[in-house]
């Protein structure tokens, strides 16, 4: 008999089917037992005798043949897509046994300390609440890709080993590359810029590496970036583009993962007209509305980001707000200074519900200005030879932006730690396993 996917059993009441999946929960009631069995499409209740259930337990892999039947009305589960049916067992075959679990996987919330959650990652990823995180993340990714394609961007695939650091500074992983010095890329930035003269509009989904010597709830050593880069654009057009992509991907995610978002208690996103404020304008709002004077600071504080989003929601019915024109010295070398006030740059961040989830800028497209900017940061233009070549032979006005996938996932779901939004997080304490658990 061919396998039937669990979700399809809804259409097969009265028929004999074979399902295959994992035992999630077992409930015994005297001589009968109920199994919750899951496959990639959903969960179904299986009715069987205690003898048929044998020694089955959570995470055992089973193949079950039986009749699909309507549940008694009083036993219907409205929270389950298959909540009106059950499978009445004729035959159970065990395909693979699980050892005894280290904790109770039937707990709806899986309330584990973060180290335990990650130490048993191959197991905890199977839990419905944890699995849902990455279903939402997949929707964000798909929504981003769709939005970029709708804007006629071509998808590119860039290397993660580079001859120079993307942004300078010490937060870079150095590697021995066949006896030569190389780096893990801090972002796909330089490569996507080099491809603007080729395709004009590009996007990429790439890994980025930051050797930040800190352990916080917001930072990873390896993250996933969703990047777009556009040629023949000016500053205001870039703001239009970033807001269009952000709005499209969030709406797509609400449509595709609405149930998962609801299960996490996520409120509907407010998509009013997105306000645009320069850094100094935002700081004036903070001073006026919240009585904090940060008007001389070079950036928004975390509390500023929270409060300016509260203001945007109240005044503009928008959960998003765009902040522009940060100090030039605080931005990477390729960021274009504002011609009207070179102390500030043509840069921008997008805030979502109190957190920055996107950053970008219009880029310097003049070759000599770019060389001078590299030198002004204490770096050697010779280390950027291939990158500069693209500008030497002509580069249109261009710019772009980048989302942090894990950070966006974390904040749309209100997760406590960004590691929960990474399948296999890398940080100062862990590469698959905690360094503290390794034998020296």
VEXDREN-2710 file (C-alpha; in Angstrom, 1 decimal):
% VEXDREN-2710
k/r/px/py/pz
1/UNK/0.0/0.0/0.0
2/UNK/1.3/3.5/-0.9
3/UNK/1.9/6.0/1.8
4/UNK/-0.8/8.7/2.4
5/UNK/0.2/12.1/3.8
6/UNK/-1.6/12.9/7.0
7/UNK/-3.2/16.1/5.7
8/UNK/-4.8/14.1/2.9
9/UNK/-6.6/11.8/5.3
10/UNK/-9.2/14.6/5.7
11/UNK/-10.6/13.6/2.3
12/UNK/-10.5/9.8/2.8
13/UNK/-13.0/9.2/5.6
14/UNK/-14.1/5.5/5.5
15/UNK/-11.1/4.4/3.5
16/UNK/-8.1/2.3/4.5
17/UNK/-4.8/4.2/4.3
18/UNK/-1.1/3.8/5.3
19/UNK/0.5/6.7/7.1
20/UNK/4.2/7.1/8.1
21/UNK/5.7/9.4/10.6
22/UNK/6.9/10.1/14.1
23/UNK/5.1/9.3/17.4
24/UNK/4.7/12.7/19.1
25/UNK/2.7/11.8/22.1
26/UNK/1.3/8.6/23.6
27/UNK/-1.8/8.5/25.9
28/UNK/-2.9/5.3/27.5
29/UNK/-6.4/4.7/28.8
30/UNK/-6.8/1.2/30.2
31/UNK/-6.6/-1.3/27.4
32/UNK/-6.6/1.4/24.6
33/UNK/-4.1/4.0/23.6
34/UNK/-4.0/7.1/21.5
35/UNK/-1.0/8.2/19.5
36/UNK/-0.4/11.6/18.0
37/UNK/1.6/10.8/14.8
38/UNK/3.2/13.6/12.7
39/UNK/4.6/13.8/9.2
40/UNK/5.7/16.8/7.2
41/UNK/2.0/17.9/6.6
42/UNK/0.5/17.6/10.0
43/UNK/-0.6/15.5/13.0
44/UNK/-3.3/12.9/13.3
45/UNK/-4.7/11.1/16.3
46/UNK/-4.3/7.3/16.0
47/UNK/-6.7/5.0/18.0
48/UNK/-5.3/1.6/18.8
49/UNK/-5.2/-1.1/21.5
50/UNK/-2.5/-1.1/24.2
51/UNK/-1.3/-4.4/22.6
52/UNK/-1.0/-2.8/19.2
53/UNK/0.9/0.2/20.7
54/UNK/3.3/-2.2/22.4
55/UNK/6.3/-0.3/23.8
56/UNK/6.0/2.7/21.4
57/UNK/7.2/6.0/22.7
58/UNK/7.8/9.5/21.6
59/UNK/10.0/9.9/18.4
60/UNK/9.6/6.3/17.4
61/UNK/9.2/6.2/13.6
62/UNK/6.1/4.2/12.5
63/UNK/4.1/2.9/9.6
64/UNK/0.4/2.5/10.4
65/UNK/-2.4/1.1/8.4
66/UNK/-6.0/1.7/9.4
67/UNK/-9.4/3.2/8.6
68/UNK/-10.0/6.9/8.6
69/UNK/-13.0/7.7/10.8
70/UNK/-14.9/10.8/11.9
71/UNK/-14.3/11.6/15.6
72/UNK/-17.2/11.8/17.9
73/UNK/-18.5/15.4/18.0
74/UNK/-17.5/16.0/21.6
75/UNK/-13.9/14.8/20.8
76/UNK/-13.3/17.1/17.8
77/UNK/-10.1/19.2/18.2
78/UNK/-10.7/22.6/16.5
79/UNK/-7.1/23.6/16.8
80/UNK/-5.9/20.7/14.6
81/UNK/-6.2/20.6/10.8
82/UNK/-7.1/16.9/11.2
83/UNK/-9.1/17.5/14.3
84/UNK/-12.3/16.0/13.0
85/UNK/-10.9/12.6/12.1
86/UNK/-8.8/9.9/13.6
87/UNK/-7.1/6.7/12.3
88/UNK/-8.4/3.4/13.6
89/UNK/-5.5/1.1/13.6
90/UNK/-5.3/-2.3/11.8
91/UNK/-1.5/-2.7/11.7
92/UNK/1.5/-0.9/13.2
93/UNK/5.1/-1.4/12.0
94/UNK/8.0/0.2/13.8
95/UNK/10.5/1.6/11.3
96/UNK/13.0/3.0/13.8
97/UNK/13.2/3.1/17.6
98/UNK/14.2/6.1/19.6
99/UNK/16.2/5.9/22.9
100/UNK/14.6/7.4/26.0
101/UNK/14.3/11.1/25.6
102/UNK/16.3/13.5/27.9
103/UNK/13.2/15.7/28.5
104/UNK/9.5/15.7/27.8
105/UNK/8.8/16.6/24.2
106/UNK/5.1/16.6/24.7
107/UNK/5.4/19.9/26.6
108/UNK/3.6/22.4/24.3
109/UNK/6.1/25.2/25.0
110/UNK/9.2/23.1/25.5
111/UNK/10.4/25.2/28.4
112/UNK/14.2/24.4/28.3
113/UNK/17.2/26.5/29.2
114/UNK/18.9/27.8/26.0
115/UNK/22.1/25.6/26.5
116/UNK/19.9/22.5/26.7
117/UNK/17.8/23.6/23.7
118/UNK/21.0/23.8/21.7
119/UNK/22.9/20.9/23.1
120/UNK/20.1/18.6/21.9
121/UNK/19.5/20.6/18.7
122/UNK/18.8/17.6/16.5
123/UNK/16.0/16.6/18.8
124/UNK/14.6/20.0/19.8
125/UNK/14.2/21.1/16.2
126/UNK/11.5/18.4/15.9
127/UNK/9.3/20.1/18.5
128/UNK/6.3/21.8/16.8
129/UNK/7.0/25.2/18.5
130/UNK/10.6/25.1/17.5
131/UNK/9.9/23.8/14.0
132/UNK/7.4/26.6/13.5
133/UNK/10.2/29.2/14.0
134/UNK/11.9/28.0/10.8
135/UNK/8.7/27.7/8.9
136/UNK/8.2/31.4/9.5
137/UNK/11.9/32.0/8.6
138/UNK/11.4/30.1/5.3
139/UNK/8.4/32.4/4.5
140/UNK/10.5/35.5/5.2
141/UNK/13.1/34.1/2.8
142/UNK/10.6/33.3/0.1
143/UNK/8.9/36.7/0.6
144/UNK/12.3/38.4/0.2
145/UNK/13.2/36.5/-2.9
146/UNK/9.7/37.1/-4.5
147/UNK/10.0/40.9/-3.8
148/UNK/13.5/41.1/-5.3
149/UNK/12.4/39.2/-8.4
150/UNK/9.4/41.4/-8.8
151/UNK/11.8/44.3/-8.9
152/UNK/13.7/42.6/-11.8
153/UNK/16.7/41.7/-9.6
154/UNK/18.9/38.8/-10.7
155/UNK/19.9/36.3/-8.0
156/UNK/23.7/36.0/-7.6
157/UNK/25.9/33.7/-5.5
158/UNK/29.0/35.2/-4.0
159/UNK/32.0/33.7/-2.2
160/UNK/32.5/33.8/1.5
161/UNK/36.3/33.8/1.3
162/UNK/37.8/37.1/0.4
163/UNK/41.2/38.7/0.0
164/UNK/40.3/41.7/2.1
165/UNK/38.0/42.6/4.9
166/UNK/34.7/44.1/3.8
167/UNK/34.6/46.9/6.3
168/UNK/38.0/46.9/8.0
169/UNK/38.3/46.7/11.7
170/UNK/39.2/43.7/13.9
171/UNK/35.9/41.9/13.8
172/UNK/36.9/39.5/11.0
173/UNK/37.9/35.9/10.9
174/UNK/41.4/35.4/9.4
175/UNK/42.1/32.1/7.7
176/UNK/45.2/30.4/6.3
177/UNK/44.4/30.0/2.6
178/UNK/47.1/27.8/1.1
179/UNK/49.8/29.8/2.9
180/UNK/48.2/33.1/2.0
181/UNK/46.1/35.5/4.2
182/UNK/42.4/35.5/3.5
183/UNK/39.2/36.4/5.4
184/UNK/35.7/35.1/5.9
185/UNK/33.4/37.8/4.5
186/UNK/31.7/40.2/6.9
187/UNK/29.0/40.6/4.2
188/UNK/28.5/40.1/0.5
189/UNK/28.7/43.8/0.1
190/UNK/31.7/44.2/-2.2
191/UNK/30.8/41.4/-4.6
192/UNK/27.2/42.6/-5.1
193/UNK/28.5/46.1/-5.9
194/UNK/30.9/44.6/-8.5
195/UNK/27.9/43.0/-10.2
196/UNK/25.9/46.2/-10.6
197/UNK/27.6/47.1/-13.9
198/UNK/26.8/43.6/-15.1
199/UNK/23.1/43.2/-14.2
200/UNK/22.1/46.6/-12.8
201/UNK/19.9/45.0/-10.2
202/UNK/21.0/42.0/-8.1
203/UNK/20.1/40.2/-4.9
204/UNK/21.8/37.5/-2.9
205/UNK/21.2/35.3/0.2
206/UNK/24.6/34.9/1.8
207/UNK/26.4/33.9/5.0
208/UNK/28.3/36.6/6.8
209/UNK/30.9/36.2/9.6
210/UNK/31.7/38.6/12.4
211/UNK/34.4/37.9/15.0
212/UNK/32.7/40.0/17.7
213/UNK/34.2/39.1/21.1
214/UNK/30.9/39.3/22.9
215/UNK/28.1/37.1/23.9
216/UNK/24.8/38.9/23.6
217/UNK/21.2/38.0/22.8
218/UNK/21.4/39.9/19.5
219/UNK/24.7/38.7/17.9
220/UNK/25.9/35.6/16.0
221/UNK/29.3/34.8/14.6
222/UNK/27.7/33.4/11.5
223/UNK/24.5/34.9/10.2
224/UNK/22.4/35.0/7.0
225/UNK/22.0/38.2/5.1
226/UNK/19.3/39.1/2.5
227/UNK/20.9/41.7/0.2
228/UNK/19.7/43.8/-2.7
229/UNK/21.8/46.2/-4.8
230/UNK/20.5/48.6/-7.5
231/UNK/22.1/50.6/-10.2
232/UNK/21.0/53.9/-11.7
233/UNK/19.2/55.0/-8.5
234/UNK/19.4/58.0/-6.2
235/UNK/18.8/58.3/-2.5
236/UNK/15.0/58.7/-2.4
237/UNK/14.5/55.9/-4.9
238/UNK/16.5/53.6/-2.6
239/UNK/14.2/54.5/0.3
240/UNK/11.2/53.6/-1.9
241/UNK/12.8/50.3/-2.8
242/UNK/13.8/49.2/0.7
243/UNK/10.4/50.0/2.0
244/UNK/8.7/48.1/-0.8
245/UNK/10.8/45.0/-0.3
246/UNK/10.3/45.1/3.5
247/UNK/6.5/45.5/3.2
248/UNK/6.2/42.8/0.6
249/UNK/8.1/40.2/2.5
250/UNK/6.3/40.9/5.7
251/UNK/2.9/40.7/4.0
252/UNK/3.9/37.5/2.3
253/UNK/5.0/36.0/5.6
254/UNK/1.7/36.9/7.3
255/UNK/-0.2/35.3/4.4
256/UNK/1.9/32.1/4.3
257/UNK/2.6/31.6/8.1
258/UNK/-0.4/33.3/9.7
259/UNK/-1.2/30.3/11.9
260/UNK/2.4/30.1/13.2
261/UNK/2.5/33.8/13.9
262/UNK/-0.8/33.5/15.8
263/UNK/0.5/30.6/17.8
264/UNK/3.4/32.8/18.9
265/UNK/0.9/35.6/19.9
266/UNK/2.2/37.9/17.1
267/UNK/-0.2/40.8/16.5
268/UNK/-1.1/41.8/12.9
269/UNK/1.5/44.1/11.4
270/UNK/0.5/47.7/10.9
271/UNK/1.3/48.7/7.3
272/UNK/0.6/52.5/7.4
273/UNK/2.7/54.9/5.4
274/UNK/6.2/54.4/6.7
275/UNK/7.6/57.6/8.2
276/UNK/11.1/58.7/7.2
277/UNK/13.2/60.7/9.6
278/UNK/16.9/61.7/9.6
279/UNK/18.8/60.7/12.7
280/UNK/18.6/64.2/14.0
281/UNK/14.9/64.5/13.3
282/UNK/14.4/61.2/15.1
283/UNK/16.4/62.4/18.1
284/UNK/14.2/65.6/18.2
285/UNK/11.1/63.4/18.3
286/UNK/12.6/61.4/21.2
287/UNK/13.4/64.7/23.0
288/UNK/9.9/66.1/22.4
289/UNK/7.8/63.0/23.0
290/UNK/9.9/61.1/25.6
291/UNK/11.9/63.8/27.3
292/UNK/15.3/62.2/26.6
293/UNK/18.0/64.4/25.1
294/UNK/20.2/62.3/22.9
295/UNK/20.5/64.9/20.2
296/UNK/24.3/64.9/20.1
297/UNK/24.6/61.1/19.9
298/UNK/26.0/59.4/16.7
299/UNK/23.3/56.8/16.7
300/UNK/20.0/55.9/18.3
301/UNK/20.1/54.0/21.5
302/UNK/18.2/50.7/21.9
303/UNK/15.5/52.6/23.9
304/UNK/15.4/55.3/21.2
305/UNK/14.6/52.6/18.6
306/UNK/11.8/51.2/20.8
307/UNK/10.3/54.6/21.4
308/UNK/10.5/55.9/17.9
309/UNK/8.6/52.8/16.7
310/UNK/6.0/53.5/19.4
311/UNK/5.7/57.0/18.0
312/UNK/5.5/55.7/14.4
313/UNK/2.7/53.3/15.3
314/UNK/0.8/56.0/17.2
315/UNK/1.2/58.8/14.7
316/UNK/1.4/56.9/11.4
317/UNK/-0.2/53.5/12.1
318/UNK/3.1/51.9/11.0
319/UNK/5.2/49.2/12.7
320/UNK/8.1/50.3/10.4
321/UNK/10.1/53.5/10.4
322/UNK/13.0/54.5/8.2
323/UNK/15.9/56.5/9.8
324/UNK/18.4/58.2/7.5
325/UNK/21.6/60.2/7.4
326/UNK/23.9/58.7/10.0
327/UNK/27.3/60.3/10.6
328/UNK/29.7/59.5/7.7
329/UNK/32.5/58.4/10.0
330/UNK/30.3/55.8/11.7
331/UNK/29.6/54.1/8.4
332/UNK/31.7/51.8/6.1
333/UNK/34.1/53.4/3.6
334/UNK/31.8/52.8/0.6
335/UNK/29.0/54.9/2.1
336/UNK/28.4/58.1/0.2
337/UNK/28.5/61.4/2.2
338/UNK/25.5/63.7/1.8
339/UNK/26.7/66.3/-0.7
340/UNK/24.7/69.0/1.2
341/UNK/26.4/68.1/4.5
342/UNK/29.3/65.6/4.2
343/UNK/29.5/65.1/7.9
344/UNK/26.4/62.9/7.4
345/UNK/25.9/60.1/5.0
346/UNK/23.3/58.9/2.5
347/UNK/22.6/55.9/4.8
348/UNK/19.5/54.4/6.3
349/UNK/18.2/51.9/8.8
350/UNK/14.8/50.3/8.8
351/UNK/13.3/49.8/12.3
352/UNK/10.6/47.2/12.9
353/UNK/8.8/47.2/16.3
354/UNK/11.7/48.7/18.1
355/UNK/14.7/47.0/16.5
356/UNK/16.8/47.7/13.4
357/UNK/16.3/44.9/10.9
358/UNK/17.8/46.5/7.8
359/UNK/20.7/48.8/7.0
360/UNK/22.1/50.2/3.8
361/UNK/23.1/53.3/1.8
362/UNK/23.7/55.0/-1.4
363/UNK/27.3/54.1/-2.3
364/UNK/30.3/56.1/-3.5
365/UNK/30.4/55.4/-7.2
366/UNK/33.3/57.7/-8.2
367/UNK/36.6/55.7/-8.4
368/UNK/38.9/58.4/-6.9
369/UNK/36.5/59.3/-4.1
370/UNK/36.3/55.6/-3.2
371/UNK/40.1/55.3/-3.2
372/UNK/40.4/58.4/-0.9
373/UNK/37.7/57.0/1.4
374/UNK/39.6/53.7/1.8
375/UNK/42.8/55.6/2.6
376/UNK/41.1/57.8/5.1
377/UNK/40.1/54.7/7.1
378/UNK/43.7/53.6/7.3
379/UNK/43.3/50.8/4.7
380/UNK/45.4/50.0/1.6
381/UNK/43.6/50.3/-1.8
382/UNK/45.9/47.5/-3.0
383/UNK/43.9/45.1/-0.8
384/UNK/40.7/46.1/-2.8
385/UNK/42.2/45.7/-6.3
386/UNK/39.4/43.6/-7.9
387/UNK/36.6/45.7/-6.1
388/UNK/38.1/49.0/-7.3
389/UNK/38.5/47.6/-10.8
390/UNK/34.7/47.7/-11.2
391/UNK/34.7/51.4/-10.4
392/UNK/37.7/52.2/-12.5
393/UNK/35.9/51.1/-15.6
394/UNK/32.6/53.0/-14.8
395/UNK/30.0/52.6/-12.1
396/UNK/26.5/54.1/-12.2
397/UNK/24.9/55.8/-9.1
398/UNK/24.0/52.8/-7.0
399/UNK/23.0/51.6/-3.6
400/UNK/21.4/48.8/-1.7
401/UNK/20.5/47.3/1.7
402/UNK/20.7/44.2/3.8
403/UNK/18.4/42.4/6.2
404/UNK/19.6/40.1/8.9
405/UNK/17.4/37.0/8.6
406/UNK/17.9/35.6/12.1
407/UNK/17.4/39.0/13.6
408/UNK/14.2/39.6/11.7
409/UNK/12.9/36.2/12.6
410/UNK/13.8/36.8/16.2
411/UNK/11.9/40.0/16.4
412/UNK/8.8/39.1/14.4
413/UNK/8.3/36.1/16.8
414/UNK/9.4/38.0/20.0
415/UNK/12.1/35.4/20.7
416/UNK/14.3/36.0/23.7
417/UNK/17.6/35.2/22.0
418/UNK/18.8/35.3/18.4
419/UNK/20.2/31.7/18.8
420/UNK/16.6/30.4/18.8
421/UNK/16.3/31.8/15.3
422/UNK/19.3/30.0/13.9
423/UNK/19.1/26.3/13.1
424/UNK/22.7/25.6/14.3
425/UNK/24.0/28.8/15.8
426/UNK/27.7/29.8/15.9
427/UNK/29.0/32.0/18.6
428/UNK/32.0/32.4/20.9
429/UNK/30.8/29.4/23.0
430/UNK/29.7/26.9/20.4
431/UNK/30.3/25.3/17.0
432/UNK/27.6/22.5/17.0
433/UNK/28.7/21.6/20.5
434/UNK/29.7/23.8/23.5
435/UNK/33.4/24.2/23.7
436/UNK/33.2/23.8/27.5
437/UNK/32.0/20.2/27.0
438/UNK/35.0/19.2/24.9
439/UNK/37.8/17.2/26.4
440/UNK/41.1/19.1/26.4
END
